[in-house]
Amino acid sequence: MIQNDRRALDARDAGAELHRLVAALYPYCRSTTGNGVRATLRHLQELIPLALHEVPSGTRVLDWTVPREWNIKDAYVKDDQGRRVIDFQQSNLHVAGYSMPVSTVMPLAELRRHLITLPDRPDWVPFRTLHAKDDWAFCLSHRALLALEDGQYEVCIDATLEPGALTYGEYFLPGASSDEVLVSTHVCHPSLCNDNLSGIAVATHVARALAGLSRRRYSYRFLFVPATIGSIAWLAANEPNLGRIKHGLVVACVGDAGRPTYKRTRRGNADVDRAVLHVLKNSGRDHEIVDFVPYGYDERQYCSPGFDLPVGCLSRTPNGRFPEYHTSADNLEFVRPECLAESYSTCLAVFDVLENNRVYLNQNPKGEPHLGSRGLYRGYPHTDADDLALLWVLNLSDGRHRLLDIAERSGTSFASIKRAADRLLATGLLVEAGA
């Protein structure tokens, strides 16, 4: 099992280790492009051998164009006493992403037109990005806005917006087959923990666990991309090879205390859909399954009709459905170590199902084999769960049913069915079809 591999996080330590990575990445000012994304990916290179790709500004990627690169050094609003009443150094959420550089003095009435708050959440700072227009804005708590007094304010955004590149990270793990499992997570948000430092941390450590396996059936491709245009850029560059992707997961918002939520692929009944549903059902935990809609994270790019890749999305509380979403309240206290650990374990359990979902042939299919002579007999009636799993595997190992088919039909956990198959293989009662 993947969970027992030498590079997988120990269940007792997983939450703390994942949360430490979230905390380490929290200060970086990420956006669609820029040095904050590069710094984040270089930090991940300390854990996995991530390859960095640069797509130049102006590059046409499908129906999109890679934008200019945005970088920021500092930003502030000072009152007439020289005090920073809004300070980028305190929180990188204070400046709307892709704000134009500015250096000026203006009265409060004019400044207000460039200030964004959340009146219904007066102590939270919103996260905003200004992709669609050349403008600038500061984000602050509504309480801080109400405290501003009439007067002149010095405004400074020390930023650049110029030709550069879009950066994304890719880690490929070869397996016995050239068929691939795609794992994608977005890296374009600043200091927001659930959305999506949680996904970055979980994907990174899942990659480490899979890298430690002595043998992998599938090849695995991990993508750390800016949302939307990052996945579109990757798809545009890799279209000839997309047929290799047999399963996929987008990992996002996996650190909050909400119940696990899985969004199906566009196909609706792909193997990855069935694997995730089976894992969540047999976890004994409350969970939610939602059908595909063409809105959300990058699953909508991978599942666009021209590609229709079998890629679902694993979250806890999905995007936009928790009050802290895209605000300063999505902080280090909002993501919980035990929830990160549960999401990590769920991913590994799903990949364990996909890795071991094989087809077998019963070598003694006429009547029930004599189990006692092979050390498999436990007595009648066959009410023990392991005994019943043996019988289910023997009965349905006809070259047409995979182990997940057997688990679903029998109402038995995949782990139990896999154990039964291993026992039968050891006695020669089963062989793998096509082996």
C-alpha positions as CSV (number, residue, x, y, z in Angstrom):
1,M,0.0,0.0,0.0
2,I,1.2,3.5,-0.8
3,Q,0.5,4.6,2.8
4,N,3.2,2.2,4.1
5,D,5.9,3.3,1.7
6,R,9.2,4.6,3.1
7,R,8.7,8.1,1.7
8,A,5.1,8.5,2.6
9,L,4.4,10.7,5.7
10,D,3.6,8.8,8.8
11,A,-0.1,9.2,9.7
12,R,0.8,10.7,13.1
13,D,3.1,13.3,11.6
14,A,1.4,14.0,8.2
15,G,-0.8,16.9,9.4
16,A,2.0,18.8,11.1
17,E,4.4,18.3,8.2
18,L,1.8,19.5,5.7
19,H,0.9,22.5,7.8
20,R,4.6,23.4,8.1
21,L,4.9,23.6,4.3
22,V,1.8,25.8,4.1
23,A,3.3,28.1,6.7
24,A,6.6,28.3,4.8
25,L,4.9,29.2,1.6
26,Y,2.5,31.7,3.2
27,P,4.6,34.9,2.9
28,Y,5.3,34.7,-0.9
29,C,3.3,37.2,-3.0
30,R,2.1,35.0,-5.8
31,S,0.1,36.1,-8.8
32,T,-0.6,34.7,-12.3
33,T,3.0,35.6,-13.2
34,G,6.1,36.9,-11.4
35,N,8.8,36.2,-8.9
36,G,6.4,35.1,-6.2
37,V,5.4,32.0,-8.2
38,R,9.0,31.3,-9.0
39,A,10.0,31.5,-5.4
40,T,7.2,29.2,-4.4
41,L,8.2,26.6,-7.1
42,R,11.9,26.9,-6.1
43,H,10.9,26.1,-2.5
44,L,9.1,23.0,-3.7
45,Q,12.3,22.0,-5.6
46,E,13.8,21.3,-2.1
47,L,11.2,18.5,-1.8
48,I,10.7,17.2,-5.3
49,P,12.7,17.6,-8.5
50,L,10.3,20.1,-10.1
51,A,11.1,21.3,-13.6
52,L,10.2,25.0,-14.2
53,H,8.8,26.1,-17.5
54,E,8.6,29.7,-18.8
55,V,6.1,30.8,-21.4
56,P,6.9,34.2,-22.7
57,S,4.4,37.1,-22.5
58,G,2.5,37.5,-25.7
59,T,2.5,33.7,-26.5
60,R,-0.7,32.6,-27.9
61,V,-2.0,29.5,-26.0
62,L,-5.2,28.2,-27.5
63,D,-7.7,31.1,-27.3
64,W,-5.6,33.0,-24.7
65,T,-2.5,35.2,-24.7
66,V,0.1,35.0,-21.9
67,P,-0.1,38.4,-20.1
68,R,2.7,40.8,-19.1
69,E,4.6,39.8,-16.0
70,W,3.7,41.5,-12.8
71,N,6.1,42.0,-9.9
72,I,5.8,44.2,-6.8
73,K,8.5,45.3,-4.3
74,D,6.4,47.5,-1.9
75,A,3.2,49.5,-1.6
76,Y,1.6,51.7,0.9
77,V,-0.8,54.5,1.7
78,K,0.5,57.2,4.1
79,D,-1.5,59.8,5.9
80,D,-0.4,63.4,6.3
81,Q,1.6,62.4,9.4
82,G,3.7,59.9,7.4
83,R,2.1,56.8,8.9
84,R,1.4,53.8,6.7
85,V,-2.3,53.3,7.1
86,I,-2.3,50.6,4.4
87,D,0.9,48.6,4.2
88,F,1.9,45.8,1.7
89,Q,4.6,44.7,4.1
90,Q,2.0,43.7,6.7
91,S,0.0,41.7,4.2
92,N,0.4,41.1,0.5
93,L,-3.4,41.0,0.2
94,H,-3.4,44.8,0.7
95,V,-2.6,45.4,-3.0
96,A,-4.9,44.1,-5.8
97,G,-2.9,41.8,-8.1
98,Y,-1.7,43.3,-11.3
99,S,-2.1,46.9,-10.0
100,M,-0.3,49.4,-12.1
101,P,2.6,51.3,-10.5
102,V,1.6,54.6,-9.0
103,S,3.2,57.4,-7.0
104,T,1.1,60.3,-6.2
105,V,-0.7,62.4,-3.5
106,M,-4.5,62.6,-3.4
107,P,-7.4,63.5,-1.1
108,L,-9.4,60.8,0.6
109,A,-12.4,61.3,-1.6
110,E,-10.3,60.4,-4.7
111,L,-8.5,57.6,-2.9
112,R,-11.7,55.9,-1.9
113,R,-12.4,55.0,-5.6
114,H,-9.3,52.8,-5.4
115,L,-10.1,51.1,-2.1
116,I,-11.9,47.7,-1.8
117,T,-13.4,46.4,1.4
118,L,-16.0,43.8,2.7
119,P,-18.6,45.8,4.6
120,D,-20.3,42.6,5.8
121,R,-17.0,41.2,7.1
122,P,-15.5,44.5,8.5
123,D,-12.3,42.9,9.9
124,W,-11.3,40.9,6.9
125,V,-9.1,42.1,3.9
126,P,-10.4,40.9,0.5
127,F,-8.2,39.4,-2.2
128,R,-8.7,40.9,-5.7
129,T,-6.9,40.8,-9.0
130,L,-7.2,43.5,-11.8
131,H,-6.5,41.4,-14.9
132,A,-9.0,43.0,-17.2
133,K,-7.9,46.6,-17.0
134,D,-5.0,48.9,-16.4
135,D,-5.8,50.2,-13.0
136,W,-4.7,50.0,-9.4
137,A,-6.4,49.3,-6.0
138,F,-5.7,48.7,-2.4
139,C,-7.6,46.1,-0.3
140,L,-8.2,46.8,3.4
141,S,-10.6,45.9,6.2
142,H,-13.8,48.0,6.2
143,R,-13.0,48.9,9.8
144,A,-9.7,50.4,8.7
145,L,-11.5,52.3,5.9
146,L,-13.9,53.9,8.4
147,A,-11.0,55.0,10.5
148,L,-9.4,57.1,7.7
149,E,-9.8,60.8,8.2
150,D,-10.2,63.5,5.5
151,G,-6.9,64.8,4.3
152,Q,-4.1,64.2,1.8
153,Y,-2.7,60.7,1.3
154,E,0.6,59.6,-0.2
155,V,0.0,56.6,-2.5
156,C,2.8,54.3,-3.7
157,I,2.7,51.0,-5.6
158,D,6.3,50.1,-6.4
159,A,5.5,47.5,-9.1
160,T,6.4,46.6,-12.6
161,L,4.1,45.3,-15.4
162,E,6.2,44.5,-18.4
163,P,7.0,41.6,-20.9
164,G,8.3,38.6,-19.0
165,A,6.9,35.1,-18.7
166,L,4.4,32.8,-17.1
167,T,6.0,30.2,-14.9
168,Y,4.7,26.7,-14.0
169,G,6.2,23.6,-12.4
170,E,6.0,20.0,-13.7
171,Y,7.2,16.8,-12.1
172,F,7.0,13.6,-14.0
173,L,7.3,10.2,-12.4
174,P,7.8,7.3,-14.9
175,G,6.0,4.0,-14.2
176,A,5.8,0.6,-15.8
177,S,3.2,2.0,-18.3
178,S,3.3,5.2,-20.4
179,D,-0.3,5.7,-19.3
180,E,-0.4,8.7,-17.0
181,V,-2.2,10.0,-13.9
182,L,-2.4,13.8,-13.9
183,V,-2.4,15.7,-10.6
184,S,-2.8,19.5,-10.9
185,T,-2.9,22.3,-8.4
186,H,-2.9,26.1,-8.8
187,V,-0.1,28.3,-7.5
188,C,-1.3,31.8,-8.4
189,H,-2.8,33.1,-5.1
190,P,-0.9,35.2,-2.6
191,S,-1.2,34.6,1.2
192,L,-4.3,32.4,1.1
193,C,-3.9,29.0,2.8
194,N,-6.9,26.8,1.9
195,D,-7.0,28.4,-1.6
196,N,-4.5,27.1,-2.4
197,L,-1.5,26.4,-0.3
198,S,-3.3,23.4,1.0
199,G,-3.5,21.9,-2.5
200,I,0.2,22.7,-3.2
201,A,1.3,21.0,0.1
202,V,-0.9,17.9,-0.4
203,A,0.2,17.5,-4.0
204,T,3.9,17.9,-3.2
205,H,3.8,15.2,-0.5
206,V,1.7,12.9,-2.5
207,A,4.4,13.2,-5.2
208,R,7.1,12.3,-2.6
209,A,5.2,9.3,-1.5
210,L,4.7,8.0,-5.0
211,A,8.3,8.7,-5.8
212,G,9.3,6.3,-3.0
213,L,7.4,3.3,-4.5
214,S,9.7,0.6,-5.7
215,R,7.3,0.0,-8.6
216,R,4.5,2.1,-10.1
217,R,2.0,0.8,-12.6
218,Y,1.2,4.2,-14.0
219,S,3.3,7.2,-14.7
220,Y,2.4,10.3,-12.8
221,R,2.6,13.9,-13.9
222,F,2.3,16.7,-11.2
223,L,1.5,20.2,-12.4
224,F,1.8,23.4,-10.3
225,V,0.2,26.0,-12.6
226,P,-1.4,29.4,-12.4
227,A,-5.1,28.9,-12.5
228,T,-6.8,28.9,-15.9
229,I,-4.1,30.2,-18.2
230,G,-1.5,28.0,-16.7
231,S,-3.4,24.8,-17.4
232,I,-4.3,26.2,-20.8
233,A,-0.7,26.9,-21.6
234,W,0.3,23.3,-20.6
235,L,-2.5,21.8,-22.7
236,A,-1.5,23.9,-25.7
237,A,2.1,22.7,-25.4
238,N,1.3,19.0,-24.8
239,E,-1.7,18.3,-27.0
240,P,-0.1,15.5,-29.0
241,N,0.5,13.5,-25.8
242,L,-2.8,14.0,-24.0
243,G,-4.1,10.5,-25.0
244,R,-1.7,9.1,-22.3
245,I,-3.7,10.6,-19.5
246,K,-6.0,7.9,-18.2
247,H,-6.9,9.4,-14.8
248,G,-6.6,12.9,-13.2
249,L,-7.3,15.0,-10.1
250,V,-7.3,18.7,-9.5
251,V,-6.4,19.3,-5.8
252,A,-7.7,22.5,-4.2
253,C,-9.1,23.8,-0.9
254,V,-8.2,20.6,0.9
255,G,-7.3,22.0,4.4
256,D,-10.4,23.3,6.0
257,A,-12.7,21.5,8.4
258,G,-15.5,20.9,5.8
259,R,-16.4,17.5,4.6
260,P,-14.5,16.0,1.7
261,T,-16.2,17.0,-1.6
262,Y,-15.5,15.4,-5.0
263,K,-16.6,16.9,-8.3
264,R,-16.9,14.3,-11.0
265,T,-15.2,14.4,-14.4
266,R,-17.2,15.6,-17.4
267,R,-17.6,11.9,-18.3
268,G,-19.3,11.3,-15.0
269,N,-18.3,7.7,-14.6
270,A,-14.6,7.6,-15.3
271,D,-12.4,5.2,-13.4
272,V,-11.1,8.1,-11.2
273,D,-14.7,9.0,-10.4
274,R,-15.4,5.5,-9.3
275,A,-12.1,5.2,-7.3
276,V,-12.7,8.5,-5.4
277,L,-16.4,7.5,-4.7
278,H,-15.3,4.1,-3.4
279,V,-12.6,5.5,-1.1
280,L,-14.9,8.2,0.3
281,K,-17.8,5.8,0.8
282,N,-15.6,3.3,2.6
283,S,-13.9,5.9,4.8
284,G,-16.9,6.1,7.0
285,R,-16.7,9.9,6.9
286,D,-19.4,12.3,5.8
287,H,-18.7,13.5,2.2
288,E,-20.3,15.0,-0.8
289,I,-20.3,14.1,-4.5
290,V,-21.2,16.7,-7.0
291,D,-21.6,16.5,-10.8
292,F,-19.4,18.2,-13.2
293,V,-20.1,21.9,-14.0
294,P,-17.9,24.0,-16.3
295,Y,-17.0,26.3,-13.5
296,G,-14.4,26.0,-10.7
297,Y,-10.7,25.2,-11.0
298,D,-8.6,23.8,-13.8
299,E,-10.7,20.6,-14.1
300,R,-12.9,22.7,-16.5
301,Q,-9.9,23.2,-18.8
302,Y,-8.9,19.5,-18.8
303,C,-12.5,18.5,-19.2
304,S,-13.2,21.1,-22.0
305,P,-14.9,19.3,-24.9
306,G,-11.9,19.4,-27.2
307,F,-9.9,17.4,-24.7
308,D,-12.5,15.7,-22.4
309,L,-9.8,14.3,-20.1
310,P,-10.9,12.2,-17.2
311,V,-10.0,14.7,-14.5
312,G,-12.1,15.3,-11.4
313,C,-11.6,17.8,-8.5
314,L,-11.0,16.9,-4.9
315,S,-11.7,19.5,-2.2
316,R,-13.1,19.9,1.2
317,T,-15.4,22.9,1.1
318,P,-15.4,23.9,-2.6
319,N,-14.4,27.4,-3.8
320,G,-16.8,30.2,-3.0
321,R,-18.7,28.1,-0.4
322,F,-16.9,29.2,2.7
323,P,-17.0,32.7,4.1
324,E,-13.2,33.0,4.4
325,Y,-12.8,32.4,0.6
326,H,-10.6,35.0,-1.0
327,T,-10.1,37.0,2.2
328,S,-7.4,37.4,4.9
329,A,-9.4,35.0,7.1
330,D,-8.1,32.1,4.9
331,N,-5.1,32.0,7.0
332,L,-2.8,29.6,8.9
333,E,-5.5,29.1,11.6
334,F,-8.2,28.3,9.1
335,V,-6.4,25.2,7.6
336,R,-6.1,22.4,10.1
337,P,-3.3,19.8,10.2
338,E,-5.7,16.9,10.7
339,C,-7.8,18.0,7.6
340,L,-4.7,18.3,5.5
341,A,-3.6,14.8,6.6
342,E,-7.0,13.4,5.7
343,S,-6.9,14.9,2.3
344,Y,-3.4,13.5,1.8
345,S,-4.5,10.1,2.8
346,T,-7.5,10.2,0.6
347,C,-5.3,11.0,-2.5
348,L,-3.0,8.1,-1.7
349,A,-6.0,5.8,-1.2
350,V,-7.4,6.8,-4.6
351,F,-4.1,6.2,-6.3
352,D,-3.8,2.9,-4.5
353,V,-7.1,1.8,-6.0
354,L,-6.0,2.9,-9.5
355,E,-2.6,1.2,-9.2
356,N,-4.1,-2.1,-8.2
357,N,-7.4,-2.1,-10.2
358,R,-6.3,-5.2,-12.3
359,V,-8.1,-8.0,-14.1
360,Y,-7.6,-11.6,-13.1
361,L,-8.5,-15.0,-14.3
362,N,-9.7,-17.8,-12.0
363,Q,-7.5,-20.9,-12.7
364,N,-10.1,-23.3,-11.3
365,P,-13.4,-21.8,-12.5
366,K,-15.5,-24.9,-12.6
367,G,-17.0,-25.2,-9.1
368,E,-15.6,-23.7,-6.0
369,P,-11.9,-24.5,-5.5
370,H,-10.9,-26.6,-2.5
371,L,-9.8,-23.8,-0.2
372,G,-8.8,-25.9,2.8
373,S,-6.0,-27.7,1.0
374,R,-4.5,-24.3,0.1
375,G,-4.7,-22.9,3.6
376,L,-7.5,-20.5,2.7
377,Y,-10.4,-22.4,4.5
378,R,-11.8,-20.9,7.6
379,G,-14.9,-23.0,8.0
380,Y,-18.6,-22.8,7.0
381,P,-20.7,-20.8,6.6
382,H,-18.5,-18.2,4.8
383,T,-19.6,-15.3,6.9
384,D,-16.2,-13.9,7.6
385,A,-15.5,-10.8,5.5
386,D,-12.2,-12.1,4.3
387,D,-13.8,-15.4,3.3
388,L,-16.5,-13.7,1.4
389,A,-14.0,-11.5,-0.4
390,L,-12.2,-14.7,-1.5
391,L,-15.4,-16.1,-3.0
392,W,-16.3,-12.8,-4.7
393,V,-12.8,-12.6,-6.3
394,L,-12.9,-16.2,-7.4
395,N,-16.4,-15.8,-8.9
396,L,-15.8,-12.6,-10.8
397,S,-12.2,-13.1,-12.0
398,D,-13.3,-14.1,-15.5
399,G,-11.1,-11.7,-17.4
400,R,-13.9,-9.1,-17.6
401,H,-14.1,-7.7,-14.1
402,R,-11.5,-5.5,-12.5
403,L,-11.0,-5.5,-8.7
404,L,-12.9,-2.3,-8.4
405,D,-15.9,-3.9,-10.2
406,I,-15.8,-6.7,-7.7
407,A,-15.5,-4.3,-4.7
408,E,-18.5,-2.3,-6.0
409,R,-20.7,-5.3,-6.7
410,S,-19.9,-7.1,-3.4
411,G,-20.2,-4.0,-1.3
412,T,-16.7,-4.8,0.1
413,S,-13.8,-2.4,0.5
414,F,-11.2,-2.4,-2.3
415,A,-8.5,-3.1,0.3
416,S,-10.3,-6.3,1.4
417,I,-10.8,-7.4,-2.3
418,K,-7.1,-6.6,-3.0
419,R,-6.0,-8.7,0.0
420,A,-8.1,-11.6,-1.2
421,A,-6.7,-11.4,-4.7
422,D,-3.1,-11.4,-3.3
423,R,-3.9,-14.5,-1.2
424,L,-5.3,-16.3,-4.3
425,L,-2.4,-15.2,-6.5
426,A,0.0,-16.7,-3.9
427,T,-1.7,-20.1,-4.2
428,G,-1.9,-20.1,-8.0
429,L,-5.7,-19.9,-8.1
430,L,-5.5,-16.5,-9.9
431,V,-3.3,-15.1,-12.6
432,E,-3.4,-11.6,-14.0
433,A,-5.2,-11.4,-17.3
434,G,-2.7,-10.7,-20.1
435,A,0.3,-11.3,-17.8
